Amino acid sequence: MQEIDTLINARWIVPIEPAGAVLDEHALAIDGDRIVALLPQGEAKARYRARTVHHLPDHALLPGLVNAHSHVAMTLLRGYADDLPLMTWLSEHIWPAEGRHVSADFVRDGSRLGFAEMLRGGVTCVNDMYFFPEVTAEVATELGLRVTVGAPLIDFPSAYASSPEEYQSKALALHDAYRDHPLVQIALAPHAPYTVSDRGLEWVRKTAEERGLRIHMHIHETADEIERAVAEDGRRPLARLEALGLLSPALIGIHLTQLTTAETALLAERGVHAVHCPHSNLKLASGFCPVHALRQAGVNVAIGTDGAASNNGLDLFAELRTAALLAKAVAGDAAAVPAQAALEMATINGARALGLDDHIGSLKPGKAADVIAVDLSGLESAPVYNPLSQLVYSGDRSRVSAVWIAGRQLLRAGQFTELEAGELLGNARRWRDKIVPSSTTA
């Protein structure tokens, strides 16, 4: 009998690969940070002696969710400026607030709060973009989350860097610091075509090619962005990025709500990854990402929450449900994004966008043990005919009962194993009172 660290017995296992598979009354065997096997519970009992055994009746076990786009520290600006169009929201509220308050301490406390929220909702991997990325990486490492941390690149000065050259220097140093880290990888994160010059974008392309890095960038988020680009440059942003050689499998394009048929085909041809942020796009009235058309063209589409300042939550279960429903309405096709496809967008597709699909995104022997358990025993889930549909159309992050990342259990029975929620809430209130001193909100 083989000794292993953990054996998880569940009513259903949803491995994501192969597509549509649901394993009844199976067990997941974990040793160290890796998945050893998926097999019927009787066989698992006979084959393995586990140091810890979990019995999860009426639970679905699936790979941890991948939040493919976030600004996690902006959780401290949740609800600060609502019901505004993107550029008004950014230029008149968010950017001024960031100018006054963003610091290493802001990013540390905001990242802890945001990561905790995501962890409790079943997110085990996050692709983030924000200032002071080394602090975000430190917090993620401390908490045990898997992250891709985007090194910000922008033409104007901030509390983090005073010039494009300083942003670039810090990006290289960050990559060197985390080159071989098991949970942290670094990406280049130019904010958007309208905030980074051709010279800066050429540096991004060259550096990404030399160092094998992903490029994480907001692209075609609003109609106003397109109109301004055409007025100033005579080209739509994607045409400019194509001319600069940036459209490639290294590029993760965020939002993409303004696409022509030809642009969709170009993204597919170049292997660009798309990240759909439905709640943020809806709240800011930015437009609709043509998810069905992108998928039909062969583009890999993942899901992100964006930041809590524009969402106002970091709930990937809510995002994947909205993504499935919205795609049906936009395409006029009830089968546009079925439940399995929505789950793939929130797991293996996100892993693929980050270049991590050999390690996470599905439950397969040899992959990292990033696993979540969702309780389907409640009234809201009954009766369960199809666990895939239940997870997407009636699933809820509050039903996430357990989370493991690299074999380490970070959530048990819905409670953190290592985090103290009271401290996180206290820090959030302290920042609220600092950002809006007259606030009397309880």
C-alpha positions as CSV (number, residue, x, y, z in Angstrom):
1,M,0.0,0.0,0.0
2,Q,1.4,3.4,-1.1
3,E,1.7,6.2,1.5
4,I,0.5,9.6,0.4
5,D,-0.3,12.9,2.0
6,T,-4.0,13.4,1.2
7,L,-6.9,11.5,-0.2
8,I,-10.1,13.4,-1.0
9,N,-13.3,11.3,-1.5
10,A,-16.0,13.3,-3.3
11,R,-19.5,12.6,-4.7
12,W,-18.4,14.1,-8.0
13,I,-15.0,15.0,-9.5
14,V,-15.1,17.4,-12.5
15,P,-11.6,17.1,-14.0
16,I,-12.3,19.6,-16.8
17,E,-10.2,17.4,-19.1
18,P,-11.5,15.5,-20.9
19,A,-14.3,18.0,-21.7
20,G,-17.6,17.2,-20.0
21,A,-16.3,14.4,-17.8
22,V,-17.9,13.9,-14.4
23,L,-16.5,11.1,-12.2
24,D,-19.0,9.7,-9.7
25,E,-17.9,8.5,-6.2
26,H,-14.2,9.0,-7.1
27,A,-11.2,10.0,-5.0
28,L,-8.3,12.3,-5.7
29,A,-4.9,11.3,-4.4
30,I,-2.3,14.0,-3.5
31,D,1.3,13.6,-2.5
32,G,3.4,16.6,-1.8
33,D,2.2,19.4,-4.2
34,R,1.1,17.0,-7.0
35,I,-1.9,15.0,-8.0
36,V,-1.1,11.3,-8.0
37,A,-4.3,9.7,-9.2
38,L,-8.1,10.0,-9.8
39,L,-9.8,6.7,-9.2
40,P,-12.9,5.0,-7.8
41,Q,-13.1,5.4,-4.0
42,G,-12.9,1.6,-3.4
43,E,-9.7,1.3,-5.4
44,A,-8.2,4.3,-3.7
45,K,-8.9,2.8,-0.2
46,A,-7.1,-0.4,-1.3
47,R,-4.2,1.3,-2.9
48,Y,-3.3,4.3,-0.7
49,R,-2.6,4.9,3.0
50,A,-3.1,8.7,3.4
51,R,-2.0,10.8,6.3
52,T,-5.2,12.9,5.9
53,V,-8.4,11.6,4.4
54,H,-11.4,13.9,3.5
55,H,-14.9,12.6,2.9
56,L,-17.0,15.1,1.0
57,P,-20.4,13.7,0.2
58,D,-22.6,15.9,-2.0
59,H,-19.5,17.9,-3.0
60,A,-18.0,18.5,-6.5
61,L,-14.3,18.5,-6.7
62,L,-12.7,20.6,-9.5
63,P,-9.5,22.5,-10.3
64,G,-9.0,25.8,-8.6
65,L,-10.4,28.8,-10.6
66,V,-8.0,31.0,-12.5
67,N,-8.8,34.8,-12.3
68,A,-7.2,35.8,-15.5
69,H,-7.3,39.6,-14.9
70,S,-7.3,41.6,-11.7
71,H,-6.0,44.7,-9.9
72,V,-6.1,43.1,-6.5
73,A,-4.9,46.0,-4.4
74,M,-7.8,48.1,-5.8
75,T,-10.1,46.2,-3.4
76,L,-9.5,49.1,-1.1
77,L,-11.3,51.3,-3.6
78,R,-14.4,49.1,-3.8
79,G,-17.4,51.4,-4.1
80,Y,-15.3,54.6,-4.1
81,A,-16.6,55.9,-7.4
82,D,-19.6,54.1,-9.0
83,D,-22.0,54.5,-11.9
84,L,-19.6,56.4,-14.2
85,P,-18.2,55.8,-17.7
86,L,-14.7,54.4,-17.9
87,M,-12.7,57.6,-18.7
88,T,-14.6,59.7,-16.2
89,W,-14.2,57.1,-13.6
90,L,-10.5,56.8,-14.3
91,S,-9.4,60.4,-14.9
92,E,-11.6,62.2,-12.4
93,H,-11.8,59.7,-9.5
94,I,-9.5,56.6,-9.6
95,W,-6.3,58.1,-10.9
96,P,-6.5,61.1,-8.5
97,A,-7.2,58.8,-5.6
98,E,-4.3,56.6,-6.5
99,G,-2.1,59.6,-6.8
100,R,-2.9,60.5,-3.2
101,H,-2.9,57.1,-1.6
102,V,-1.2,54.3,-3.5
103,S,2.0,53.1,-1.7
104,A,3.6,49.8,-0.7
105,D,1.4,49.7,2.4
106,F,-1.8,50.4,0.3
107,V,-0.9,47.5,-2.0
108,R,0.0,45.2,0.8
109,D,-3.3,45.7,2.7
110,G,-5.4,45.7,-0.5
111,S,-3.7,42.6,-1.8
112,R,-4.3,40.7,1.4
113,L,-7.9,41.7,1.4
114,G,-8.5,40.9,-2.3
115,F,-6.6,37.6,-2.2
116,A,-8.5,36.5,0.8
117,E,-11.8,37.2,-0.9
118,M,-10.7,35.3,-4.0
119,L,-9.4,32.4,-2.0
120,R,-12.7,32.0,-0.1
121,G,-14.4,32.0,-3.5
122,G,-12.4,29.2,-5.0
123,V,-9.8,31.2,-6.9
124,T,-6.3,29.6,-6.6
125,C,-4.5,31.4,-9.4
126,V,-4.6,35.2,-10.2
127,N,-3.2,37.2,-13.0
128,D,-2.6,40.7,-11.5
129,M,-1.6,44.1,-12.8
130,Y,-0.9,47.0,-10.4
131,F,1.7,49.3,-8.9
132,F,4.3,47.9,-6.4
133,P,4.0,44.4,-7.9
134,E,6.9,43.1,-5.7
135,V,4.6,43.7,-2.7
136,T,1.7,41.8,-4.4
137,A,4.2,38.9,-5.1
138,E,5.3,39.0,-1.4
139,V,1.7,38.8,-0.2
140,A,0.8,36.0,-2.5
141,T,3.8,34.0,-1.4
142,E,3.0,34.6,2.2
143,L,-0.6,33.4,1.7
144,G,0.3,30.5,-0.6
145,L,-1.5,31.6,-3.7
146,R,-0.4,31.0,-7.2
147,V,0.0,34.3,-9.1
148,T,1.3,35.9,-12.3
149,V,2.3,39.4,-11.3
150,G,2.3,42.0,-14.0
151,A,5.1,44.5,-13.9
152,P,3.3,47.8,-14.7
153,L,4.5,49.9,-17.7
154,I,3.1,53.3,-18.4
155,D,4.3,56.6,-19.8
156,F,3.4,58.9,-16.9
157,P,5.0,59.0,-13.4
158,S,3.4,57.5,-10.3
159,A,4.3,56.7,-6.7
160,Y,6.0,53.6,-8.1
161,A,8.2,55.0,-10.8
162,S,9.1,58.4,-12.2
163,S,9.8,57.5,-15.9
164,P,9.3,54.7,-18.5
165,E,13.0,53.7,-17.9
166,E,12.4,53.3,-14.2
167,Y,9.3,51.1,-14.8
168,Q,11.4,49.0,-17.2
169,S,14.3,48.6,-14.8
170,K,12.0,47.5,-12.0
171,A,10.2,45.1,-14.3
172,L,13.5,43.4,-15.1
173,A,14.6,43.3,-11.4
174,L,11.2,41.8,-10.5
175,H,11.6,39.0,-13.1
176,D,15.1,38.2,-11.9
177,A,13.8,38.0,-8.3
178,Y,11.1,35.4,-9.1
179,R,12.7,33.6,-12.0
180,D,12.5,30.2,-10.4
181,H,9.7,30.6,-7.9
182,P,7.2,27.7,-7.7
183,L,4.1,29.9,-7.2
184,V,5.0,33.2,-8.8
185,Q,5.7,34.2,-12.4
186,I,6.2,37.6,-13.8
187,A,4.6,39.2,-16.8
188,L,5.0,42.6,-18.5
189,A,1.9,44.7,-18.0
190,P,1.7,47.8,-20.3
191,H,-1.5,49.4,-19.1
192,A,-3.1,50.1,-22.5
193,P,-2.3,51.3,-26.0
194,Y,-3.3,54.8,-25.1
195,T,-1.0,55.1,-22.1
196,V,2.2,53.5,-23.6
197,S,4.2,55.0,-26.5
198,D,5.5,53.0,-29.5
199,R,9.0,53.1,-28.0
200,G,7.7,51.6,-24.8
201,L,5.7,48.9,-26.6
202,E,8.7,48.0,-28.7
203,W,10.7,47.5,-25.5
204,V,7.9,45.3,-24.2
205,R,7.9,43.1,-27.4
206,K,11.7,42.7,-27.4
207,T,11.9,42.0,-23.7
208,A,9.0,39.5,-23.7
209,E,10.7,37.6,-26.6
210,E,14.1,37.6,-25.0
211,R,12.9,36.4,-21.6
212,G,9.9,34.3,-22.6
213,L,7.4,36.5,-20.7
214,R,3.6,37.0,-21.1
215,I,2.3,40.5,-22.0
216,H,-0.8,41.5,-20.0
217,M,-2.7,44.5,-21.5
218,H,-6.1,46.3,-21.6
219,I,-7.1,46.4,-25.3
220,H,-10.2,47.7,-27.1
221,E,-12.0,48.3,-23.8
222,T,-14.4,51.0,-25.0
223,A,-15.7,52.7,-28.2
224,D,-14.1,56.0,-26.9
225,E,-10.7,54.3,-26.9
226,I,-11.1,53.3,-30.5
227,E,-12.4,56.8,-31.6
228,R,-9.5,58.6,-29.9
229,A,-6.9,56.3,-31.4
230,V,-8.2,56.7,-34.9
231,A,-8.4,60.5,-34.4
232,E,-4.8,60.7,-33.1
233,D,-3.1,58.0,-35.1
234,G,-5.4,57.1,-38.0
235,R,-5.5,53.4,-36.9
236,R,-7.4,51.3,-34.5
237,P,-5.3,50.1,-31.5
238,L,-5.1,46.5,-32.7
239,A,-3.7,47.7,-36.0
240,R,-1.0,49.6,-34.2
241,L,-0.2,46.6,-32.0
242,E,0.0,44.4,-35.1
243,A,2.4,46.9,-36.8
244,L,4.6,46.8,-33.6
245,G,4.7,43.0,-33.7
246,L,2.9,42.6,-30.4
247,L,0.1,40.3,-31.6
248,S,1.4,36.8,-30.6
249,P,0.7,33.9,-28.3
250,A,2.5,35.9,-25.6
251,L,-0.2,38.6,-25.5
252,I,-3.1,38.4,-23.1
253,G,-5.7,41.0,-24.3
254,I,-8.1,42.2,-21.6
255,H,-11.7,43.2,-22.3
256,L,-11.8,43.3,-26.2
257,T,-15.3,44.6,-26.3
258,Q,-14.8,46.5,-29.6
259,L,-13.8,44.0,-32.3
260,T,-14.6,43.8,-35.9
261,T,-14.9,40.4,-37.7
262,A,-11.5,41.0,-39.3
263,E,-9.9,41.7,-35.9
264,T,-11.4,38.6,-34.4
265,A,-9.9,36.6,-37.2
266,L,-6.5,38.4,-36.7
267,L,-6.5,37.5,-33.0
268,A,-7.1,33.9,-33.8
269,E,-4.4,33.9,-36.5
270,R,-1.8,35.4,-34.2
271,G,-2.7,33.2,-31.2
272,V,-3.6,36.1,-28.9
273,H,-5.4,35.1,-25.7
274,A,-8.6,37.0,-24.7
275,V,-9.8,37.7,-21.2
276,H,-13.5,38.5,-20.7
277,C,-14.5,40.6,-17.7
278,P,-18.3,40.7,-17.9
279,H,-19.3,42.4,-14.7
280,S,-16.8,45.2,-15.1
281,N,-17.7,45.8,-18.7
282,L,-21.4,45.8,-17.8
283,K,-21.0,48.2,-14.9
284,L,-18.9,50.7,-16.9
285,A,-21.1,50.2,-20.0
286,S,-17.9,49.4,-21.9
287,G,-19.6,47.0,-24.4
288,F,-19.8,43.3,-24.9
289,C,-16.9,41.0,-25.6
290,P,-18.0,38.8,-28.5
291,V,-17.2,35.6,-26.7
292,H,-19.0,33.2,-29.0
293,A,-17.4,34.7,-32.1
294,L,-14.0,34.5,-30.5
295,R,-14.4,30.9,-29.5
296,Q,-15.8,30.0,-33.0
297,A,-12.7,31.6,-34.5
298,G,-10.4,29.5,-32.3
299,V,-9.3,32.2,-29.8
300,N,-8.6,31.0,-26.3
301,V,-11.0,32.9,-24.0
302,A,-10.5,33.1,-20.2
303,I,-12.4,35.0,-17.5
304,G,-11.3,37.8,-15.1
305,T,-12.9,39.9,-12.5
306,D,-11.0,43.1,-13.2
307,G,-10.5,45.1,-10.0
308,A,-13.1,45.4,-7.2
309,A,-13.2,49.2,-7.8
310,S,-15.0,48.6,-11.1
311,N,-16.8,45.4,-10.4
312,N,-17.4,45.6,-7.2
313,G,-16.4,42.0,-6.2
314,L,-13.9,39.3,-7.0
315,D,-16.4,36.5,-7.4
316,L,-15.3,34.3,-10.3
317,F,-18.4,32.0,-9.9
318,A,-20.6,35.0,-10.6
319,E,-18.4,36.0,-13.5
320,L,-18.5,32.6,-15.2
321,R,-22.3,32.4,-14.9
322,T,-22.7,36.0,-16.3
323,A,-20.2,35.1,-19.1
324,A,-22.3,32.1,-20.1
325,L,-25.6,34.0,-20.0
326,L,-24.3,37.1,-21.7
327,A,-22.7,35.2,-24.5
328,K,-26.0,33.5,-25.3
329,A,-27.8,36.9,-25.4
330,V,-25.1,38.6,-27.5
331,A,-24.9,35.7,-30.0
332,G,-28.7,35.0,-30.0
333,D,-27.8,31.4,-29.4
334,A,-28.8,29.5,-26.2
335,A,-25.9,27.0,-26.9
336,A,-23.3,29.7,-27.4
337,V,-21.4,29.0,-24.2
338,P,-22.6,25.8,-22.5
339,A,-21.8,25.0,-18.8
340,Q,-18.7,23.0,-19.6
341,A,-17.3,25.8,-21.8
342,A,-17.9,28.4,-19.0
343,L,-16.0,26.2,-16.5
344,E,-13.2,25.8,-19.0
345,M,-13.0,29.6,-19.4
346,A,-12.5,29.9,-15.6
347,T,-10.0,27.0,-15.3
348,I,-7.9,25.5,-18.2
349,N,-8.4,28.5,-20.5
350,G,-7.0,30.9,-17.9
351,A,-4.1,28.5,-17.3
352,R,-3.5,28.3,-21.0
353,A,-3.5,32.1,-21.3
354,L,-0.8,32.3,-18.6
355,G,1.3,29.5,-20.1
356,L,0.5,27.3,-17.1
357,D,-1.8,24.7,-18.6
358,D,0.8,21.9,-18.2
359,H,0.7,22.6,-14.4
360,I,-2.8,23.7,-13.5
361,G,-6.3,24.2,-14.8
362,S,-7.5,20.6,-14.8
363,L,-7.2,17.6,-12.5
364,K,-4.7,15.2,-14.0
365,P,-2.0,13.0,-12.4
366,G,1.3,15.0,-12.4
367,K,-0.4,18.4,-12.3
368,A,-0.2,20.7,-9.3
369,A,-2.7,19.9,-6.6
370,D,-4.7,23.2,-6.9
371,V,-8.2,21.9,-6.0
372,I,-11.5,23.2,-4.7
373,A,-14.6,21.5,-3.3
374,V,-18.0,23.0,-3.8
375,D,-20.9,21.8,-1.6
376,L,-24.0,21.0,-3.7
377,S,-26.1,19.7,-0.8
378,G,-28.0,23.0,-0.2
379,L,-31.6,23.8,-1.1
380,E,-30.3,26.2,-3.8
381,S,-28.6,23.3,-5.6
382,A,-31.3,20.6,-5.2
383,P,-32.0,18.4,-7.1
384,V,-28.7,17.8,-8.8
385,Y,-29.2,16.3,-12.3
386,N,-26.0,17.6,-13.9
387,P,-23.2,18.9,-11.6
388,L,-21.7,20.9,-14.5
389,S,-24.9,22.9,-14.9
390,Q,-25.4,23.2,-11.2
391,L,-21.9,24.7,-10.7
392,V,-22.4,27.3,-13.5
393,Y,-26.1,28.3,-13.3
394,S,-26.8,27.9,-9.6
395,G,-23.3,27.7,-8.1
396,D,-22.2,30.3,-5.6
397,R,-18.9,31.1,-4.1
398,S,-20.3,30.8,-0.6
399,R,-20.6,27.1,-1.3
400,V,-16.9,26.6,-1.7
401,S,-16.0,24.6,1.3
402,A,-12.3,23.6,0.8
403,V,-9.3,24.9,-1.2
404,W,-5.9,23.4,-1.7
405,I,-3.0,25.1,-3.5
406,A,0.0,23.0,-4.3
407,G,-1.4,20.4,-1.9
408,R,-1.6,22.9,1.0
409,Q,-5.1,23.3,2.4
410,L,-6.0,27.0,2.8
411,L,-9.7,26.7,3.3
412,R,-11.5,24.0,5.4
413,A,-15.3,23.9,6.0
414,G,-15.5,27.4,4.5
415,Q,-13.0,28.8,7.0
416,F,-9.4,30.0,6.4
417,T,-6.8,27.7,7.9
418,E,-4.2,30.4,8.3
419,L,-5.7,33.8,7.7
420,E,-7.4,36.1,10.3
421,A,-10.4,37.8,8.7
422,G,-10.7,40.3,11.6
423,E,-7.4,41.9,10.8
424,L,-8.2,42.2,7.1
425,L,-11.5,44.0,8.0
426,G,-9.8,46.3,10.4
427,N,-7.2,47.4,7.8
428,A,-10.0,48.0,5.2
429,R,-11.8,50.3,7.6
430,R,-8.6,52.2,8.4
431,W,-8.0,52.8,4.7
432,R,-11.6,53.9,4.2
433,D,-11.2,56.5,6.9
434,K,-8.0,57.7,5.4
435,I,-9.3,57.9,1.8
436,V,-12.6,59.5,2.7
437,P,-12.1,61.0,6.2
438,S,-15.6,62.2,6.6
439,S,-17.1,58.8,5.9
440,T,-19.5,57.6,8.6
441,T,-20.2,54.2,6.9
442,A,-20.4,51.4,9.4
